[in-house]
Amino acid sequence: MKQEYTLTIYTENQVGLINKIAIMFSRRKINLESLNTSPSEIENIYRFTLVVIEAESVVKNLVRQLEKIIDVFKVYYNTNDEIIWQQMALYKVPTSVIMKDVKVERLLREFGAKAVVIRDDYTVFETTGQELEIGNLLIELAKYGLIEFVRSSRIAIIKSSEGVHKKVLDMEKNDPTKKPINNEFLNHKSMIFEM
């Protein structure tokens, strides 16, 4: 059964990586509902947040394939119950409507919208929330001559995760390249290399 999954991909910041990831989705004919990239809590490690609607078996297979990409450090997939997520939206409304109709002002307050830009001809409001809340305000503002609307991609944090930071620190501790090499013959070089 298909359902919505959020994939969190931790990667190095490499040119062309988004292309490699996108190819994996297009080959499997999986549509991306949302895509966001940003720096993570660790320097030089980036975080991709992708949303797909697919069966769990397909998502598991996709995660295994994504982790095979050299620049990908770790991939997690979660349902909406396992994450905390938000989106941001901007709404452009005629200023004259806001000034005349008290209902619009109440509506904006009810949805927690705040003015970002106020001009003579239009006002831009910003809200943060989940898709349903953002969509409901969009429907209501359409009744008052909404000029323009834009919504951001999803950003998400996994509820049960310690984050990838601890894993990176553990990897750095266990990095075999940083351990001193003990060569038992190093102190006996005069005896060994004599002819």
C-alpha positions in Angstrom: 0.0 0.0 0.0 1.3 3.4 -1.0 1.8 6.1 1.7 3.8 9.3 2.2 7.4 8.9 3.3 10.0 11.5 4.1 13.5 10.5 3.1 16.4 12.3 4.9 19.7 11.9 3.1 23.0 13.0 4.6 25.7 13.7 2.0 28.9 15.4 1.2 28.5 18.7 -0.7 29.5 17.5 -4.2 28.7 19.0 -7.6 26.3 16.9 -9.5 25.0 14.9 -6.5 21.5 16.1 -6.8 21.6 14.9 -10.4 22.6 11.4 -9.3 19.8 11.3 -6.7 17.2 12.6 -9.2 18.3 9.9 -11.8 17.5 7.2 -9.2 14.0 8.5 -8.8 13.3 8.9 -12.5 14.6 5.4 -13.4 12.1 3.9 -11.0 9.4 6.3 -12.1 9.0 7.7 -8.6 7.6 11.2 -8.4 9.2 13.6 -5.9 6.4 15.5 -4.0 8.9 17.8 -2.3 12.7 18.3 -2.3 14.8 20.5 0.1 18.5 20.8 0.6 20.3 22.5 3.4 23.5 22.3 5.5 23.2 19.9 8.4 24.4 20.3 12.0 27.8 19.0 10.9 30.2 21.1 8.9 30.5 20.0 5.2 27.6 17.5 5.5 24.4 18.4 3.7 20.9 17.2 4.3 18.4 16.4 1.5 14.7 16.1 2.6 12.5 14.4 0.0 8.9 13.4 0.1 7.5 10.5 -1.9 4.2 8.6 -2.0 5.2 5.0 -2.5 5.0 1.4 -1.0 7.4 0.7 1.8 9.1 -2.1 -0.1 9.9 0.3 -2.9 11.2 2.9 -0.5 13.4 0.4 1.3 15.0 -0.7 -2.0 15.4 3.0 -3.0 17.2 3.7 0.4 19.6 0.8 -0.2 20.4 2.1 -3.7 20.9 5.7 -2.5 23.3 4.6 0.2 25.5 3.0 -2.5 26.2 6.5 -4.0 29.8 7.3 -2.8 28.9 10.8 -1.6 25.9 9.7 0.4 26.7 9.1 4.1 23.3 7.9 5.5 19.6 7.7 4.4 16.6 7.5 6.7 13.0 7.0 5.7 10.0 7.8 7.9 6.3 8.1 8.0 4.6 11.4 9.0 4.0 10.0 12.5 7.8 9.6 13.0 8.8 13.1 12.1 8.2 16.7 13.0 7.7 18.7 9.8 6.7 22.1 8.6 6.4 24.2 5.4 6.3 27.9 4.9 4.0 29.8 2.6 3.7 33.3 1.2 0.3 34.8 0.2 0.0 38.1 -1.8 -3.4 39.8 -1.2 -4.6 43.3 -2.4 -4.0 45.8 0.4 -7.4 47.4 -0.3 -9.2 44.2 0.7 -7.4 43.9 4.0 -8.1 47.5 4.9 -11.9 47.2 4.0 -12.8 43.8 5.4 -12.3 43.0 9.0 -13.0 39.3 8.3 -9.7 39.0 6.4 -7.7 40.4 9.3 -9.4 37.9 11.7 -8.8 35.1 9.3 -5.1 36.0 9.0 -4.8 36.2 12.8 -6.6 32.8 13.2 -4.0 31.1 10.9 -1.1 32.9 12.5 -0.1 34.8 9.4 2.1 37.8 9.7 2.7 40.6 7.3 6.1 40.6 5.5 5.6 43.4 3.0 3.0 46.1 3.0 2.6 48.2 -0.2 -0.2 50.4 -1.5 -1.3 47.8 -4.1 -0.6 44.5 -2.2 0.4 42.9 1.1 2.4 39.7 1.5 1.7 37.4 4.4 3.8 34.5 5.7 2.6 31.4 7.5 4.3 28.3 8.7 2.5 25.0 9.2 1.6 21.7 7.6 0.1 21.2 4.2 -3.5 21.2 5.3 -3.3 24.4 7.3 -1.5 26.2 4.4 -4.1 24.9 2.0 -7.0 26.0 4.1 -5.7 29.5 4.3 -5.2 29.5 0.5 -8.8 28.5 0.0 -10.1 31.3 2.3 -7.8 34.0 0.8 -8.9 33.0 -2.7 -12.3 34.4 -1.8 -10.7 37.9 -1.2 -8.8 38.2 -4.5 -5.6 36.4 -3.8 -3.0 37.6 -6.2 -0.2 35.1 -5.8 0.8 32.1 -3.6 3.9 30.0 -3.1 4.7 27.2 -0.7 8.2 25.9 0.3 9.4 22.3 0.4 9.1 20.3 3.6 11.7 20.5 6.3 11.6 17.7 8.9 13.3 16.4 12.0 13.1 12.7 13.0 11.5 12.3 16.4 13.4 9.3 17.7 16.8 10.1 16.0 19.9 11.3 17.8 20.8 12.9 14.6 23.7 11.9 12.4 26.2 14.0 14.5 26.8 11.1 17.0 27.3 8.6 14.2 29.9 10.9 12.6 31.7 11.4 15.9 31.8 7.6 16.4 33.1 7.1 12.9 35.9 9.6 13.5 36.8 7.8 16.7 37.0 4.5 14.9 38.8 5.9 11.8 41.6 3.4 11.1 43.6 6.0 9.1 44.1 8.1 12.3 45.5 5.2 14.4 49.3 5.0 14.8 50.9 2.2 12.9 53.1 0.1 15.1 55.9 -1.5 13.0 57.8 -4.0 15.1 60.9 -3.7 12.8 61.2 0.0 12.9 63.5 0.0 16.0 65.7 -2.7 14.5 66.4 -1.2 11.1 70.2 -1.4 11.4 70.0 -5.2 12.0 67.5 -5.8 9.3 68.9 -3.7 6.5 72.5 -4.7 6.9 74.1 -6.6 4.0 
